Amino acid sequence: MTILNDLANAWLQPFLVHLFEFSVFISIIWFVDTVLRLKTNVRYWMWFAALTKIFIPPIVQMPHQVESIPLNVYLLQPIPLTIPAETTYALSTSAWFMLAWFVTVLAFTILFRIKHQRLQQALANAQSIDLSQLEITQLNSINNLRLFVSESLQTPLLTGILRPKLYLPASFRSWPAAQLRSVLQHELAHLKNRDLWALSMQILALTLFGFHPLVWLLHHRLLHLRELRCDESALRETGIHPTEYSRFLYSILEQQNKPKLGFVGSISFAEDSQAIFKRFSHIFEISKKGVQKMRWWHYLVVITVCAAILPLSWQCSNKKMLTEPEDAAFAKQSGEIVKFDTAPMPAGGFKTIQENLIYPDQARKEGLEGKVILNVLITENGDVEDINILKSLSKGCDDAAIAAVKLTKWQPAKSKDTPVKVWVGIPVVFRLNENKPSDPHGATAIPTDKDGKLTVLGQPSDKRFAAWDEPPKPVDGFAAVQKNLRYPELARKAGIEGRVILNVLIGSDGVVKETKVLQDLAEGNNGCAEAASDAVKATQWQPAQKDGKLVDTWVAIPVIFKLQ
């Protein structure tokens, strides 16, 4: 489940960006095609460019720079946080979107496969015809074309990308020679234009994005314009009069009294009655006015529209640009760039940061794992002055990583034994430990509310108390606990900072009944544990709930001591 959620989280944003980009491009093509009177061939290639855009994902990276950091990022070692994994995880919203898309792809794949099989079954009894019997010279230009006649067809049908096959209806023997030549010229135009390859791209686009109405609009426009192109080729190459050619189309339309086959991966001479009437209109327009001449600004518009594929393939990522570590990193001090010889390190080692890390419950429940990379400005005194997120993980993990780093005291970087202010990259790794069983009474991660702000750790010490559905929380939020906290004078003078974790029994009436120290701030009696206990007791609580009832429960509460 964790892998699925991670995969979906990485997939969703590029997928939505790609949908938006090719939707905008198709809309632009539709507008230009509707407003301008362009040649059929130009219209076709514009729509084919839109088809091509569907297969061009956002590939041009345009990340946002970290404006305040004019230096290379020096990466420290990762800080892993591992907790016991729960037995089951909920699917994230991204995962549901990805599964829904996968279902549509599977459904259209099955649909097109069924239609293709039905077509193959209908053509199984087709009989081969020798090309020489037709005495049509233009057929000699297609070396590997094979000709068949089928009782199941009412119109000619072209299929086969690598080994093209032309199927004629049984009624073709009664066609006049001029009409037969025009039909064959029409189908040969499909072959020369490699329309079967383009049709395969359309089927693939429908398989991947069949839920999108604009993709269907694109598909039908290409089908229509493809037939218009070949009609023009038939009229031009055979010299048949447009009226005679249109009459022949109408006769084919009258013969379509049998159920139509689902043509997949094949091109029909007259598949749809509505499409035939549109072809009538186009042929009559050509016979009266001729082919519309294009003006220079028509070409300019077409070139501009097709060139829009590039800017609509930008991936405007919200990820920060991270420079690879180099042999020498730099720090910014007093407006000057200074090298450092010794990188900054946490006082007490990286285990100090790990101890301060709190795995957000929402991320834990969804099985979210990954890495948060922070760019941290550490001063000459070892204080954290500023933090930027280079790589986000969300679900409260960003805030947890920032809080852990801020809580840590640092040994500053040094250049020639002199402390310097530096920016340093800190990767914080969140990883679930799936080898340990989950125990709702011994959770080691802090549950969060819907906003990822709650910092309560359920850790009952008495099995008599049931696990809760809703954890207890301060009535006025956790700011109330910090507001009630009185910093012990001894700890303040000693400069002691850190976190005290208390195990607190909160009754069903919202009153703190008992507190136990799980983790003190430092060795010796500095008063921090007592101050934390007093702050928790002075806070008004909303009790935990189980099955809609208020219950007593033990919860672990971290109380932060931070000197201003």
PAVEX-43477 format. One line per field, with one value per residue (C-alpha): x, y, z. Coordinates in Angstrom, 3 decimals, decimal comma. Example, Ala and Ser with C-alpha at 12.3 -4.5 7.8 and 13.67 -1.06 7.14 Angstrom:
! residues 2
X <- [12,300_13,670]
Y <- [-4,500_-1,060]
Z <- [7,800_7,140]
//
This chain:
! residues 564
X <- [0,000_2,868_4,436_1,088_0,558_4,092_3,714_0,357_1,698_4,510_2,135_-0,820_0,678_2,412_-0,749_-3,007_-0,531_-0,446_-4,258_-4,430_-1,755_-3,170_-6,720_-5,638_-3,857_-6,872_-9,113_-6,802_-6,808_-10,606_-10,932_-8,532_-10,149_-13,601_-12,735_-10,370_-11,186_-8,117_-7,192_-8,183_-4,596_-3,574_-6,553_-5,637_-2,045_-3,132_-5,337_-2,598_-0,296_-2,899_-2,829_0,953_0,742_-1,183_1,942_4,312_4,234_5,537_9,245_10,846_11,750_11,251_11,771_11,464_14,824_15,511_15,972_17,708_20,471_23,098_25,358_25,822_23,927_26,106_24,203_24,652_23,914_20,241_18,394_16,102_13,000_11,581_8,354_6,276_3,966_0,249_-1,222_-3,407_-3,148_-5,780_-5,419_-4,506_-6,574_-3,848_-4,014_-7,781_-7,310_-4,644_-6,780_-9,779_-7,644_-6,268_-9,822_-10,786_-7,673_-8,492_-12,135_-11,283_-8,610_-11,169_-13,769_-11,439_-10,184_-13,727_-14,553_-11,376_-12,168_-15,694_-14,310_-11,832_-14,615_-16,761_-13,891_-12,832_-14,771_-13,506_-12,212_-8,962_-8,999_-6,163_-5,232_-4,762_-8,472_-9,398_-7,131_-6,507_-3,032_-2,744_-2,815_0,587_2,190_1,387_3,508_2,242_-1,441_-3,823_-7,401_-10,426_-14,175_-16,547_-20,287_-20,263_-19,364_-21,388_-18,444_-14,746_-12,525_-8,759_-6,861_-3,389_-0,476_2,406_0,495_-2,356_-5,562_-8,341_-11,775_-14,468_-18,171_-19,649_-21,555_-18,351_-18,688_-21,703_-19,920_-19,102_-15,407_-15,050_-16,535_-14,374_-11,263_-12,270_-12,824_-9,489_-7,748_-9,397_-8,066_-4,626_-4,477_-5,019_-2,090_0,240_-0,635_0,018_-3,385_-3,474_-0,503_-2,248_-5,408_-3,405_-2,219_-5,838_-6,868_-3,997_-5,006_-8,593_-7,340_-5,315_-7,680_-11,047_-12,723_-11,809_-14,427_-11,828_-9,918_-13,082_-13,556_-9,992_-10,620_-13,760_-12,203_-9,238_-11,531_-13,560_-10,602_-8,835_-11,783_-11,961_-8,275_-8,726_-11,907_-9,945_-7,208_-9,754_-11,324_-7,943_-6,306_-9,234_-10,904_-14,342_-16,962_-17,849_-21,541_-20,931_-18,653_-21,280_-23,981_-21,822_-21,409_-25,174_-25,721_-23,407_-25,374_-28,617_-27,095_-26,192_-29,123_-27,040_-25,733_-22,446_-19,302_-17,130_-14,157_-11,036_-7,629_-9,237_-10,488_-13,942_-14,809_-18,230_-18,669_-21,135_-24,171_-23,689_-20,054_-21,135_-23,484_-20,613_-18,498_-21,324_-21,181_-17,415_-17,424_-20,132_-18,236_-15,102_-17,047_-18,478_-15,716_-12,636_-10,163_-9,953_-6,673_-4,740_-3,408_-0,001_-1,443_-3,217_0,177_1,424_-1,474_-0,983_2,762_2,136_-0,474_1,715_4,682_2,568_3,398_6,737_5,532_2,643_5,177_6,790_6,698_6,334_7,483_7,059_10,201_13,208_16,369_18,973_22,594_24,675_27,300_30,744_34,163_33,878_30,673_30,249_28,744_27,422_28,808_28,564_27,598_30,650_30,989_33,304_34,565_34,267_36,597_34,380_30,677_28,175_27,093_24,355_25,606_25,399_25,347_22,503_20,765_19,723_17,681_16,281_15,124_13,334_11,550_7,851_6,216_2,858_-0,014_-1,728_1,434_1,828_-1,771_-1,441_1,882_3,679_7,452_10,089_12,538_12,244_15,268_15,723_18,109_19,118_21,004_23,153_24,775_28,218_26,649_25,108_21,562_19,107_18,312_16,315_14,937_13,763_12,144_14,024_11,970_8,551_6,806_3,572_1,152_2,803_6,286_7,651_6,628_7,984_11,369_11,568_10,616_13,280_16,017_15,024_15,041_18,611_21,657_24,331_28,079_28,734_30,766_34,350_36,658_40,287_39,090_36,712_32,936_31,001_27,370_26,453_23,540_23,511_21,206_19,710_17,815_15,333_14,140_10,757_10,583_8,050_9,380_7,121_8,956_7,419_3,773_1,480_0,142_-2,493_-1,638_2,050_2,210_5,416_4,141_2,223_-1,295_-2,290_-5,606_-6,845_-4,487_-1,508_-1,025_-1,970_0,953_-0,506_1,138_-1,121_0,909_-1,341_0,498_-2,531_-4,341_-7,604_-8,083_-9,467_-7,814_-9,497_-10,994_-10,527_-7,506_-7,794_-6,815_-6,578_-9,755_-7,795_-5,234_-1,702_-0,751_-2,588_-0,091_2,840_1,021_0,644_4,309_6,580_10,255_12,205_14,719_17,433_16,955_16,780_20,043_21,725_20,488_18,702_16,363_14,594_11,512_9,893_7,523_4,840_2,499_-0,782_-4,015_-6,881_-10,259_-13,563_-14,391_-11,370_-9,421_-5,777_-5,750_-2,118_1,188_4,375_7,684_8,600_11,549_13,135_14,954_18,393_20,124_19,641_16,741_16,254_12,537_11,493_9,539_7,566_6,925_5,694_3,386_1,972_1,348_-0,524_-2,621_-3,491_-4,826_-8,486_-8,855_-11,379_-11,441_-10,778_-13,682_-14,241_-17,323_-18,881_-18,338_-15,952_-13,243_-10,239_-6,945_-3,215_-1,516_2,050_2,385_5,625_6,228_8,815_11,251_12,779_14,618_13,734]
Y <- [0,000_2,346_1,811_2,464_5,723_6,905_6,038_7,822_10,923_11,161_10,444_12,739_16,195_15,475_13,673_16,643_19,076_16,956_16,829_20,591_21,185_19,026_20,184_23,784_22,826_20,933_23,884_26,252_23,978_23,751_27,545_28,152_25,427_26,896_30,537_30,221_28,728_26,603_23,896_20,394_19,228_22,068_21,425_17,768_18,437_20,909_18,274_15,697_18,046_18,017_14,208_14,285_16,609_13,929_11,773_14,589_14,815_17,801_17,252_20,715_21,270_24,812_24,591_27,572_28,786_29,407_33,143_33,841_31,234_32,266_29,319_25,596_23,366_21,239_18,092_16,563_12,896_11,804_11,582_8,522_8,231_4,723_3,739_0,569_0,339_-0,237_-3,444_-1,598_1,753_3,886_4,746_8,355_10,608_10,383_6,590_6,617_8,915_6,627_3,512_5,193_6,128_2,594_1,189_3,429_2,356_-1,288_-0,800_0,872_-1,739_-4,516_-2,627_-2,049_-5,617_-6,983_-4,782_-5,842_-9,523_-9,054_-7,414_-10,250_-12,807_-10,966_-10,887_-14,484_-15,751_-13,065_-14,384_-13,262_-11,477_-11,280_-7,652_-8,307_-9,108_-5,493_-4,053_-0,963_0,418_2,445_-0,777_-1,705_1,061_-0,838_-3,979_-5,701_-4,759_-7,720_-7,528_-9,383_-9,453_-9,922_-10,503_-8,832_-5,382_-2,672_-0,299_-0,753_-1,317_-0,899_-2,590_-3,873_-1,555_-3,784_-5,988_-3,838_-5,523_-3,909_-5,488_-4,733_-5,487_-8,167_-5,462_-3,939_-6,046_-3,944_-0,628_1,431_1,513_5,232_4,743_1,697_3,653_6,533_4,152_2,452_5,813_6,913_3,851_4,159_7,729_6,333_3,979_6,622_9,027_6,263_6,906_3,482_4,508_7,721_5,754_3,496_6,585_7,699_4,331_4,521_8,065_6,907_3,992_6,267_9,237_7,913_9,644_13,043_14,509_16,620_13,473_12,117_15,444_15,143_11,564_12,400_15,484_13,453_10,747_13,354_15,335_12,127_11,181_14,685_14,528_11,207_12,390_15,308_12,907_10,657_13,611_14,989_11,732_10,081_13,157_11,895_14,635_15,674_15,101_11,538_10,878_12,237_10,125_7,087_7,976_8,295_4,896_3,360_5,117_3,577_0,099_0,370_-1,665_-4,192_-3,631_-1,782_-3,392_-1,748_-0,704_-0,626_-0,249_-0,033_2,679_2,490_4,268_5,351_4,341_6,939_8,458_11,822_11,851_11,115_14,121_16,318_14,951_15,815_19,421_19,584_18,047_20,426_23,388_22,314_21,890_25,421_27,503_25,369_24,898_27,919_29,767_30,461_33,907_34,548_35,264_31,884_30,217_32,433_31,414_27,724_27,874_29,746_27,241_24,237_25,898_26,082_22,415_23,450_25,958_23,625_20,908_22,814_21,180_24,050_22,077_23,333_21,490_23,556_23,240_21,325_21,696_18,566_18,667_19,761_19,481_22,951_24,525_28,154_30,259_33,787_36,080_39,861_39,965_37,976_34,377_32,424_28,850_26,646_23,852_22,137_21,587_22,436_19,518_19,002_19,185_15,611_14,179_13,521_11,345_14,617_15,555_12,037_12,236_15,481_14,062_13,287_11,172_12,827_10,406_11,246_10,356_7,175_6,050_6,601_4,774_7,879_7,545_9,678_12,487_16,137_18,200_21,467_24,288_25,658_28,857_28,227_31,265_31,651_30,997_27,697_29,052_28,226_31,571_30,559_27,425_26,799_23,597_22,174_18,986_18,629_15,499_17,081_15,395_17,254_15,869_19,256_20,870_17,912_18,144_21,920_21,621_18,965_21,045_24,230_22,406_21,241_23,152_23,298_23,501_26,196_25,728_26,902_28,471_28,578_27,867_30,838_30,198_31,289_31,545_28,918_27,425_23,638_21,013_18,572_15,516_14,147_10,631_9,352_5,572_3,111_-0,072_-2,812_-5,605_-4,751_-5,405_-2,469_-1,825_0,885_1,054_1,574_3,869_5,790_8,465_11,587_11,717_14,919_16,529_17,183_20,159_18,134_20,405_18,129_16,861_14,186_10,774_7,917_5,770_4,171_2,511_0,612_-1,928_-1,253_1,852_1,312_2,723_5,911_6,917_10,636_11,619_14,105_17,641_21,012_23,073_26,102_24,114_23,177_26,817_26,779_24,260_26,443_29,508_27,858_26,832_28,645_28,331_27,233_29,889_27,303_25,888_29,362_30,479_27,233_27,720_24,363_23,755_20,701_18,574_16,889_14,032_13,278_10,298_11,876_10,252_12,417_11,437_11,303_14,631_16,317_16,600_15,511_12,772_11,684_12,464_10,442_11,542_9,517_11,670_14,442_17,372_16,836_15,130_16,659_18,462_21,496_21,889_21,325_18,122_19,786_22,861_20,697_18,757_21,988_23,382_20,246_20,213_23,896_23,242_22,461_19,265_17,698_13,996_11,153_9,418_5,756_4,680_8,070_7,851_9,823_7,592_7,796_7,383_7,751_9,938_11,120_14,891_16,597_19,984_22,143_24,379_26,966_30,095_33,230]
Z <- [0,000_0,807_-2,613_-4,308_-2,421_-3,160_-6,837_-7,033_-5,290_-7,834_-10,757_-10,086_-10,601_-13,951_-15,108_-14,302_-15,858_-19,015_-19,164_-18,859_-21,490_-24,271_-23,449_-24,006_-27,226_-28,614_-27,725_-29,600_-32,664_-32,567_-32,397_-35,290_-37,402_-36,761_-37,450_-40,422_-43,820_-44,382_-46,843_-45,873_-45,779_-43,450_-41,171_-40,978_-40,001_-37,326_-35,727_-36,146_-34,207_-31,442_-31,511_-31,255_-28,235_-26,332_-26,422_-25,384_-21,578_-19,614_-20,148_-20,076_-16,421_-15,123_-11,362_-9,099_-7,844_-4,184_-4,586_-1,274_-1,697_-4,269_-3,420_-3,773_-1,364_0,883_1,871_5,295_5,955_5,995_9,286_9,274_11,395_11,639_13,375_13,515_10,516_10,903_9,551_7,012_5,292_3,661_0,003_-0,599_-2,854_-5,485_-5,353_-5,926_-8,937_-10,366_-9,852_-11,497_-14,509_-14,690_-14,694_-17,648_-19,560_-18,903_-19,919_-23,244_-23,933_-23,506_-25,575_-28,528_-28,317_-28,506_-31,504_-33,263_-32,707_-34,056_-37,175_-37,690_-37,320_-39,858_-42,357_-41,774_-44,821_-47,195_-50,522_-52,087_-55,457_-57,949_-58,542_-62,229_-62,548_-61,863_-64,542_-62,401_-63,056_-59,841_-57,778_-59,166_-57,081_-53,864_-53,905_-50,749_-51,021_-50,949_-52,181_-50,753_-51,243_-48,301_-48,030_-44,579_-45,864_-47,532_-48,090_-48,879_-45,852_-45,485_-42,674_-41,799_-41,013_-42,078_-44,538_-45,882_-46,962_-48,966_-48,543_-51,122_-50,737_-52,984_-54,878_-56,263_-59,437_-60,479_-60,023_-63,119_-63,993_-63,149_-59,702_-59,011_-59,974_-57,687_-54,753_-55,283_-55,619_-52,377_-50,529_-52,103_-50,807_-47,303_-47,802_-49,216_-46,391_-43,834_-42,324_-40,676_-38,546_-37,544_-36,748_-34,445_-32,572_-32,237_-30,783_-28,297_-27,315_-26,748_-24,673_-22,403_-22,261_-23,414_-20,468_-21,960_-24,368_-26,183_-27,136_-28,767_-30,558_-31,843_-32,964_-34,969_-36,567_-37,785_-39,177_-41,055_-42,417_-43,427_-45,657_-47,131_-48,064_-49,832_-51,575_-52,993_-54,102_-55,843_-57,670_-58,675_-59,815_-61,615_-63,098_-62,072_-61,879_-58,304_-58,981_-60,152_-57,178_-54,760_-56,404_-55,837_-52,146_-51,860_-53,439_-50,852_-48,119_-49,413_-49,244_-45,535_-44,236_-42,313_-38,777_-38,908_-37,631_-35,023_-37,127_-34,939_-36,556_-40,018_-42,376_-43,913_-47,164_-45,825_-42,217_-40,990_-42,765_-41,081_-42,195_-45,792_-45,816_-44,614_-47,436_-49,887_-48,731_-49,087_-52,575_-53,827_-52,391_-54,252_-57,501_-57,245_-55,674_-55,953_-53,151_-50,858_-51,274_-48,121_-47,340_-45,773_-42,346_-42,434_-42,600_-39,779_-37,553_-38,301_-37,593_-34,348_-33,215_-33,961_-32,247_-29,085_-28,478_-26,957_-24,326_-23,526_-22,712_-19,887_-16,492_-14,081_-11,093_-7,555_-6,577_-5,656_-7,673_-5,721_-6,736_-6,474_-3,705_-4,840_-3,276_-1,840_-0,566_0,237_2,966_2,908_5,557_5,700_2,039_0,949_-0,203_2,117_1,914_4,962_5,922_8,500_7,927_10,663_12,853_15,440_19,016_20,247_16,720_14,331_16,900_18,526_15,472_15,242_18,846_18,054_15,004_15,348_12,620_11,745_12,245_8,948_7,045_9,098_8,511_4,747_4,694_3,443_3,314_1,716_2,236_3,202_2,176_4,050_3,226_6,617_7,411_10,499_12,098_13,625_17,038_15,944_15,763_12,973_11,372_8,301_6,631_3,062_1,839_-1,136_-1,381_0,206_1,467_2,836_5,275_8,154_7,439_6,347_9,639_11,609_9,887_10,382_14,051_14,651_13,030_14,862_18,180_17,643_18,841_16,155_16,044_13,411_10,273_10,375_7,852_9,027_12,578_12,427_12,772_9,673_8,687_6,064_4,203_4,493_2,984_5,505_4,186_6,721_5,870_7,026_6,859_8,247_9,827_8,455_10,286_13,665_14,525_15,018_18,503_18,922_22,642_22,054_19,052_18,672_16,322_17,196_15,682_13,937_13,185_9,664_9,358_10,531_13,568_16,506_18,574_20,838_21,110_22,206_24,531_27,202_30,049_31,371_29,170_31,046_28,933_25,438_22,336_21,157_17,836_18,551_20,682_23,527_22,701_24,471_24,226_23,018_21,035_21,971_22,140_25,476_26,883_25,868_27,218_30,618_30,651_33,102_32,183_35,310_36,307_36,823_33,308_31,799_33,372_32,304_28,739_28,767_25,829_24,525_25,041_28,025_27,191_29,753_29,918_30,976_32,117_30,889_32,292_30,491_32,168_30,550_33,810_34,080_36,730_36,644_34,916_34,508_33,005_29,912_28,857_30,897_29,393_30,920_33,795_37,224_38,851_36,613_37,205_33,569_34,235_37,033_34,902_32,023_34,363_35,807_32,292_31,227_34,407_33,985_30,494_29,837_27,756_25,451_26,434_24,023_22,275_21,486_19,512_20,208_23,984_26,186_27,679_29,997_28,193_28,607_26,032_25,655_25,422_24,340_25,967_24,223_26,102_23,783_24,873_22,948]
//
